[in-house]
Amino acid sequence: MSEPPIIIVGAGPVGLTTALGLDFYRLPFALFEDDAELSLDTKAGTILTRTLEAFRRYGVADQVLAKALRVDEIGDVERATGKARPSVQTALLSEDTRYPFVINMPQHHLEPILRAAIEERRPGALHLRHQLTSFRQSDHGVIATFDTPDGRREVEGSYLLACDGGRSTVRSQLGISVEGESPDERVLLVDVKVDLDVANPRDYPYLAYFADPSEWMILVRQPHCWRFLYPLAAGMPEPTAAEFREKIIRFVGPVDDLQILNTIVYRIHHRVAREWRRDRVFLMGDAAHLITPMWALGLNTGILDAISLPWRLAWVARGWASDALLDGYAREQRPVAAEGSGEMAQAARKYMAAETASVKAMSGTAWANAATRRPIAGPSASGIASPTPPCMPATAARFGCTISSTTASWRSISPMSAAGQTFPPIAPASSTASFRIGMLRSTGDCAIDRCSTSATGFVR
């Protein structure tokens, strides 16, 4: 009898990436989406380094990069005066990643790439027009009920991963509340077809933030258009097409031709679910955390979930770890959403509105480093040791700590080599050696069996 699949509800970027993660670890899955097609809305548009690393691990980075626009500098400009402030030079990350840049690509261009990879590797795994109505759990799995064009359908799975967005049906049925705030302020997003490169040349960075206490703006050059984002105060009506056009012309000046492709208005949020796991059900992406998409922290925070959970499910499925390992998903990711991405997005919004007195992380040039450097939180990273699997000093070490002493043995789980192959123990490292044992686990190539580690340092 075949192993029941892991049920994924929601085929947005997080659900699609999670499916690719489960495929990478050779786990069965079924992906369900209530719409007849993937999203056509203009949504997330900037993809950060860590997301690109996940796409590489899951085998879709080249396809994504081929259709994206690379950005090596993120501009910061005072809108009123046009004065440029210190920008983010992504090349500073060249020693930390093979992707020392960000890319611009709208969500409705990204999703077809991820979908194509899933359909090629797991034909029939994606089920459209399947609306989740209910689910129930047992000691051994989850049974989900869907409304489909052919009637009611029940699907039995080993786990249920809720990637069904900010109005998550799964979260609602579990009765899990969210904490945080949703201010009345909204954001206008406008995609415009206009040539600001040749016919009407403007010296704009391809990703830039224009700070202004009266009306800030974000400018994003997408592969097919220019994207403008503005604040919309509480109680103000959505601008008409003519007002949108006037607003853009006021910024870019006279141009030969300008066509508004799409507009959308969305709320600002900083809300995080109180629980991320209930037995065999997990919340992911917007179902777990709603974060203002400032500094590209919406979609990219969700992809971190799609990095963290699949490998844990694989370890438990292979018998390399107990069910307790799955609790580490929320323990590791919830602080990232609540205290990392969420607070950074709030700081970004205040910085853009020139509310700098209460924004320490964004003062001077510190904000340029805030997203890439953060002190290790929680228990001290020094002297962490675990004599039995799974080896968890990696919480600190996989981000670049100095390892003072390490012994470990590990086995391969990479599709590139025989699963279960055992490698010799790692010799103890010197006190000055930089040895990233956690990266073995993070890359998905190895599972650490036994480890004793002493580590000090900062997350980079």
N, C-alpha and C positions, 0 to 999 in steps of 0.2 A: 504493500500500500504506500502510495507516494505521500511525502510530507506535505501537510496543508500549507498554503502560501501565507506570507505576511501581507495583510490587507493594508493598502495605502488609500486613504480617502482624500481626494483633491489632487488634480494634475496641473498645478501651477509650478513655478520654478522649483520650490522646495520639494513638492511631491515627485516631480520628474527627476530631480537630482538624487533624492532618496532612493528611488527605484534603480537608478544607475549604480548607486552605492551597494544596494543589495545584490544586484547582478555581479558587481565586482567581487563580492565575497561569496558568490555562488549560492545565494539563498533564494528560495522560491518566493515570488511575490505576485500580487494582482493589484493593478492600479485602477481606481474608479474615479470618474469625473461626471458630475451631473449635467454639464452642458454638452451640446452636440459637437462643439468645436473647442479648441483651446482659446485662451483669452485673445481678444482683438483690441483690448483697451490699451491706451498709451499709459504705461505705468513705469516701473523701475527702469533706469536707464544707464547706470554706471556700475561696473563690475570691478571689485577690488582684488588685490593680489591673492588673498587667501582663497577666494572663490575660484580664481584661475588655477590655483594649486589643486583644489578639489576636482575641478574639471579635468585636469591632467591625470590625476589618479584614476578617475572614472572613464578616461579614454575619449573625451570630447573637446579637449582644449584646442586642438588644431582647427577643428570645424568652427568653433566659436571665434577664434582669433581671425580666421579667414574672412569673416563678415563683420568684424567690429572695427572701431576707430580707436587707435592707440593714443593715450594721453600721457605725456611725460612731465607735465607741469600743471599744477592746479593754481590758478590765479586768485588773488585776493585784492580787490580794488575798492576804494572809497567812491561810491557812486556819484556823490555830489561834486567832487573835485576831479575825479578820474585818476587820483593818485594811487599808484600800485604799492601795496605793502608786500612784505616778504612772502614769496609763494612757496608752495610745497614742491620740492624737487624730488620726484620719485626715484631718480637714479641713486639717491642715498641708500636705497634698499638693495642695491645690486649685490652686496655680499650676503644678503639674507634670503634671497629668493631668485629663482630663474625668471621671475616676472616682475622686474622693478618698474612697473608702470600700472596704470589702470586702463580700462577700456570703456568706451561708450557703446552701448547696444540696447535698444529698447526691449522690454520684456516680450512683446509680441513677435520680435525677431529671434529672441533666444529660445523660446519654448519649442518652435518647430525643429530646431537643431537637436534638442534633448529628446524630443519625441521620436525623431528619426532613428536615433541611436537605440532607443528602447525597442522600437518595432523591428529593427534589424537583428538585435541580439535575443529578444524574447517576443517573437511574433505572437500576437493574441493576448499579451499581458495587459494592454491598455483597453479599458472598457468605458466608452463614452455613453452619455445619456443614462447614467446610473446614479440616481439620487438616493443617498443614504436616508432611511427613515428611522431605523432603530438598530440596536445591537445588544447582545447579551454575552456575558462572560461565564466561563467555567474554569475549572482547575487546569484544563489542558488547552484551552483556546478561546476564540471569540467567534460568534456567529453574527454576521451583519446582514441586515435586510435592506434591499434596494428596490425602488420603483424604477421600472424600465419600460420601454415601448412595448415589450412583450409580456408585461405584467410583473408581479412580485417575484423577487429572486432572493434566495438565501445563499450566502457564501460563508463557508467555514474556514477560519484561518488560525494561525498560531498566535499572532499579535495583530493589533489594529493601530496604525499610525495615522493620526489626525493631522492632515495638511490642508484642512478645509477652510482656512482663512479666518479673518477677524470675527465673523459671525458664526463661528464653528458650531455645527450641529452636535458634534461629538462632545465638545466642552460643555455645551448647554445641557445635554442629556446626562452628563456626569454630575452636573450641578457644581462645577468648579467656577468660583468667582475670579475676577481679575482685580488687581490693585493698580493704583496710579491715577492719572488724570487725562482728560481729553478737553483741552481749552477750546473756547468758542472760535478761536482763530482758525481760518482755513487757508489752503494753498491753491492757487491757480496754476495749472500747467497748460502751456500752449505749444503745440508743435507747428512750426512755420517752414514752408518751403520758400527759401530765398537764398540767392547767391551772394554770400558775404566774403567769398574767397577770391573770385576773379572779376565778375561783372561789377560788384559793389564792394571792393575790398575794405575790410575792417581788420584792425589789428587786435582781435579778441583772442584770448586763450580758448582752447577747445573745451575747457571746463573752468569756470570762473565764478567767484562769489562777489557780488557787488553789495557791500554793506551800506545801509542808510537807515537812520532812525525813523524816517517817514515812510519809506517803501524800499525794502531790500529787493534784490533780484538774484537769481541763479541762472547762468547761461551755460547750456550744454550743447555741444556740436555732436549730433547723432550722425550715423552714416548717411541717412537720407534726408535730414532736415536740421534745423536749429530749434532747440527747446528752450523756452523761457518759463521761469517759475517766479511767481509773485505772491505776497501775502494778501489775504482777503479778510478784512476785519469782520468781527461779529456783527450780524444784522445787515451787512451790505449785500445787495443782490449780485448775482453773477453777471459780469459784463456781457454786453451784446457783441456780436462779431465785429461790428464797426468800432466799438470801444476797445476791443482787443487789438484791432489793427492800429488804432490811434496810439495805444500804449506802446506798441512795439516800434512804430515809426518814431515816436518821441525819443526812444532810446537809440535806435540804429541810424536815424536820419533818413533822408529820401533814398529810395531804391527803385530799380527798374520794374521789378515784379515781386509781389509778395502774396503768398497763398496760405491761408490758415488750414492746416490739415486736420487738426484735432484739438479739442480742449477738454479738460477734466478738472473738477474741483474735488478736493479731498480734505478730510479733517486731520488735525494734528493730534497725535496720541503719544502717550508714554504709559502704557498699561501692560502688566505682566500677570499671567495666570498664577494663582496661589499654588497649584499643583501642576506638575507636568507628566506625572505618571499615576495611573490608577490600575494596579495589577498588570494586565496585559495590554493596556491601552496607553498610548503616549501622545502628548500634544507636541506639535512641531510648527515652526514658522509663525505666521500671524495667529494661528490658533493658540500659541503659547505666549506670544509677545507682539504687541502692536507698537511700533516705534516710528516716529516721524522720519520720513525718508530724506532727512538732511544729512549731508556728508555721506550719502549712499549707504545708510545704515539699516535700511529696511530689508530688502532682499538679501543683502550680504550677511546679515545676522542670521537669517533663516537658513542660509547655506551652511553656516557653522553647525546648525542642528543636524543637517544631512551628512556632515562629516563625523559627528560625535556618536550618533546612535547606530548606524549600520555595523561598524566593526564590533561593537558590544554585543549586538544580536548574533553576530557570527561566532564570537568566542563562546557564548553560552550554548549555541547550537552545536558546536564542535566538542563541547564538554571541557573546554579549557578554563572555564570560569563558572562560578555559581550565579544564580539569579541576582545576587546582590550587586554584581557588576553593572546591571542595568540601572540601578539607583544612581550611579555616578553620572548618568546623562543629565539629569536635572541638577544635580549638585554642581556639575561643572558648567552647564550652559545657562542656568537661570541667572547667576551673578553677571555673566557676560551681557545678557539682555537688559537686566535691571540696572546694574551699576556701571557697566561698560558702555555698550552701544546706546542705551536709553539716555544716560546722563550726558554722553557726548553729543547726542542729537539735541538735547535741550540746551546745552552750552552753545552749540552752533547757532540755534535759533536766536538766542540772546545776543550772541556776538554780531550776527547779521543786523540786528535791530539796534546796535550800538549800546546795548546794556552791558557794558564791559566791566562795570564795577564788581559784579557778582560772578564773573567768569574768569577764574584764575587759570584754568587749563588752557584758555584761548588767548592769554595775554602775550604780547610781543610775538616771538616766534614759537612759543611753547606749544601752541595749538597744532603746528605742523608736525610735531612729534607725538602728540597725545594719542593718536590712533595706533601707533606702532610700538610705543614703549609704555609699559605699565608695571609697577612693582608687583611682585608675587603677593597675592592675598592669602588669608587663611593661615593654617599652621606653618611654622617655620620650615623653609626648604632645606635647612641644614640638618644633616643627620637622619634624613628620611630613610627608612629601611623596611623591606618586606621580604621575609624569608620564603614565602610561598606565593604561587601565582594567584591572581594576576599581579604583576609588579607595577605599583602605582607611583614610584618617584617620578614617573614620566610627566605628571602634572606640572612639575617645575622643569624637569630636564629637557622635555621635548621642545621647549621654547628657547633653549640656548643657555642653560646654566653651566657653570664650571663644575665639573665632576671631580671630586677629590679622591674617591675610591669607588670602584665598580667591579662587581663580578656578576656575570649573567650567562645563561644559556638560552637559546631561542630556536624556534623552528619556523620554516617558511610557510606562509599561507598565500604566497603570490601565485597567480596563474602562470607566471613566467618560470616557475620551478615546481618540483613535486611537493604537493601539500604534505606537511608532516615531516619534511626533511629536517634532521637535527644538525646543528652547527656547533663547533667547539665553543667552550665558554670564552667570554671576553676577558682578557687579562685586565687586572686592576690598572686604572689610569693614574698618571702622576697628578700631583695637586695642581699643576698649572695647565694640564691638558684640557682642551675643550672637547668633551665627548658627549654627543647628543644621543644617548641611548633611547630616549623617548621618541626620536624621529623614526626609529625602526618600527615602533608600533604605529606612529602617526602616518607613515607612508602606506600602511596596509600591507607591507611585504612580510612582516614577521610577527610572531606572537612570542612574547617573552615568558619563559617558564619559571625561572628562578632568578632573583635579583636582589642584591644588597647594594645600596647607593648612598653616598653622602654628597649633597649638592648645595651650592650657594650661588646666588646671582639674581638677576632680574629678568622678567619676561621681556622678550624683544620682539 
